[in-house]
Amino acid sequence: MGFLGFGKKKGVLDLTERYKKQQEKISQIQNDESASQNAFSFLGNLASNSNTESEDYVDVSGSEEKKKKFAKRLVEMTTKIEDLSNQIYHLQQRIEVLEKKIDVNRF
């Protein structure tokens, strides 16, 4: 790549057209699969829904634990941020005192 066309490399490989063709093929395949579903696909959906209900019940207890851990971690992070903010404030105050002692505005 060059600025205003100077020093432009001639051996550039452009794969955008190939990528677009692949995406079109993928979308066509997905459309064909959805069109070819038979009338009894609702039975498969019912079976998969019954499995996910039991999994959801198991995940609820795990998600509550994750929420508690996340809340605890969030509290710890906020306290650390507050501590660092206080330290920055104190450092700013010290710098102002030192500037007054040195009389920085004189220069």
C-alpha positions as a Markdown table, in Angstrom:
| # | Residue | x | y | z |
|---|---|---|---|---|
| 1 | Met | 0.0 | 0.0 | 0.0 |
| 2 | Gly | 1.3 | 3.4 | -0.9 |
| 3 | Phe | 0.4 | 7.0 | -0.2 |
| 4 | Leu | -1.4 | 8.6 | -3.2 |
| 5 | Gly | -0.5 | 5.6 | -5.4 |
| 6 | Phe | 3.3 | 5.9 | -4.9 |
| 7 | Gly | 5.0 | 2.7 | -4.0 |
| 8 | Lys | 1.9 | 0.6 | -4.7 |
| 9 | Lys | 2.5 | -3.1 | -4.6 |
| 10 | Lys | 1.3 | -4.9 | -7.8 |
| 11 | Gly | 1.0 | -8.4 | -6.4 |
| 12 | Val | -2.1 | -7.9 | -4.3 |
| 13 | Leu | -4.4 | -10.9 | -3.9 |
| 14 | Asp | -8.1 | -10.0 | -3.6 |
| 15 | Leu | -10.3 | -12.8 | -2.2 |
| 16 | Thr | -13.4 | -10.7 | -1.6 |
| 17 | Glu | -15.2 | -12.2 | -4.6 |
| 18 | Arg | -14.4 | -15.7 | -3.5 |
| 19 | Tyr | -15.7 | -14.9 | 0.0 |
| 20 | Lys | -18.9 | -13.5 | -1.4 |
| 21 | Lys | -19.5 | -16.6 | -3.5 |
| 22 | Gln | -18.9 | -18.8 | -0.5 |
| 23 | Gln | -21.4 | -16.8 | 1.6 |
| 24 | Glu | -24.0 | -17.1 | -1.2 |
| 25 | Lys | -23.5 | -20.9 | -1.4 |
| 26 | Ile | -23.9 | -21.2 | 2.4 |
| 27 | Ser | -27.1 | -19.1 | 2.4 |
| 28 | Gln | -28.5 | -21.3 | -0.5 |
| 29 | Ile | -27.7 | -24.5 | 1.4 |
| 30 | Gln | -29.4 | -23.2 | 4.5 |
| 31 | Asn | -32.5 | -22.2 | 2.5 |
| 32 | Asp | -32.6 | -25.6 | 0.9 |
| 33 | Glu | -32.3 | -27.4 | 4.3 |
| 34 | Ser | -35.1 | -25.3 | 5.8 |
| 35 | Ala | -37.3 | -26.0 | 2.8 |
| 36 | Ser | -36.7 | -29.7 | 2.9 |
| 37 | Gln | -37.9 | -30.2 | 6.5 |
| 38 | Asn | -40.7 | -32.7 | 6.6 |
| 39 | Ala | -44.1 | -32.4 | 8.4 |
| 40 | Phe | -43.0 | -34.5 | 11.4 |
| 41 | Ser | -40.2 | -32.1 | 12.5 |
| 42 | Phe | -42.4 | -30.9 | 15.3 |
| 43 | Leu | -41.9 | -34.2 | 17.1 |
| 44 | Gly | -38.2 | -33.6 | 17.1 |
| 45 | Asn | -38.8 | -30.1 | 18.5 |
| 46 | Leu | -41.0 | -31.6 | 21.3 |
| 47 | Ala | -38.3 | -34.1 | 22.2 |
| 48 | Ser | -35.6 | -31.4 | 22.3 |
| 49 | Asn | -37.8 | -29.1 | 24.4 |
| 50 | Ser | -38.4 | -31.8 | 27.0 |
| 51 | Asn | -34.6 | -32.3 | 27.3 |
| 52 | Thr | -33.9 | -28.6 | 27.6 |
| 53 | Glu | -36.4 | -28.1 | 30.4 |
| 54 | Ser | -34.6 | -30.5 | 32.6 |
| 55 | Glu | -31.2 | -28.9 | 31.7 |
| 56 | Asp | -32.6 | -25.5 | 32.5 |
| 57 | Tyr | -33.6 | -26.7 | 36.0 |
| 58 | Val | -30.0 | -27.9 | 36.6 |
| 59 | Asp | -28.5 | -24.7 | 35.2 |
| 60 | Val | -30.6 | -22.5 | 37.4 |
| 61 | Ser | -28.7 | -23.5 | 40.5 |
| 62 | Gly | -25.5 | -23.1 | 38.7 |
| 63 | Ser | -26.5 | -19.7 | 37.4 |
| 64 | Glu | -27.4 | -18.5 | 40.9 |
| 65 | Glu | -23.9 | -19.5 | 42.1 |
| 66 | Lys | -22.5 | -17.7 | 39.1 |
| 67 | Lys | -24.5 | -14.6 | 39.9 |
| 68 | Lys | -23.3 | -14.6 | 43.5 |
| 69 | Lys | -19.7 | -15.0 | 42.4 |
| 70 | Phe | -20.1 | -12.2 | 39.9 |
| 71 | Ala | -21.7 | -9.9 | 42.4 |
| 72 | Lys | -18.9 | -10.6 | 44.9 |
| 73 | Arg | -16.3 | -10.0 | 42.3 |
| 74 | Leu | -18.0 | -6.8 | 41.2 |
| 75 | Val | -18.0 | -5.5 | 44.8 |
| 76 | Glu | -14.3 | -6.3 | 45.1 |
| 77 | Met | -13.5 | -4.5 | 41.9 |
| 78 | Thr | -15.5 | -1.4 | 42.9 |
| 79 | Thr | -13.7 | -1.2 | 46.2 |
| 80 | Lys | -10.4 | -1.5 | 44.5 |
| 81 | Ile | -11.3 | 1.3 | 42.1 |
| 82 | Glu | -12.4 | 3.5 | 45.0 |
| 83 | Asp | -9.1 | 2.8 | 46.8 |
| 84 | Leu | -7.1 | 3.7 | 43.7 |
| 85 | Ser | -9.2 | 6.9 | 43.2 |
| 86 | Asn | -8.5 | 7.9 | 46.8 |
| 87 | Gln | -4.8 | 7.3 | 46.3 |
| 88 | Ile | -4.8 | 9.4 | 43.1 |
| 89 | Tyr | -6.6 | 12.2 | 45.0 |
| 90 | His | -4.0 | 12.2 | 47.8 |
| 91 | Leu | -1.1 | 12.2 | 45.2 |
| 92 | Gln | -2.7 | 15.2 | 43.5 |
| 93 | Gln | -2.9 | 17.0 | 46.8 |
| 94 | Arg | 0.8 | 16.3 | 47.6 |
| 95 | Ile | 1.8 | 17.6 | 44.2 |
| 96 | Glu | -0.1 | 20.8 | 44.8 |
| 97 | Val | 1.7 | 21.3 | 48.1 |
| 98 | Leu | 5.1 | 20.6 | 46.5 |
| 99 | Glu | 4.3 | 23.1 | 43.7 |
| 100 | Lys | 3.4 | 25.8 | 46.3 |
| 101 | Lys | 6.7 | 25.1 | 48.1 |
| 102 | Ile | 8.8 | 25.3 | 45.0 |
| 103 | Asp | 6.8 | 28.3 | 43.7 |
| 104 | Val | 6.4 | 26.8 | 40.2 |
| 105 | Asn | 4.5 | 29.9 | 38.8 |
| 106 | Arg | 7.6 | 32.0 | 39.3 |
| 107 | Phe | 9.3 | 30.5 | 36.2 |
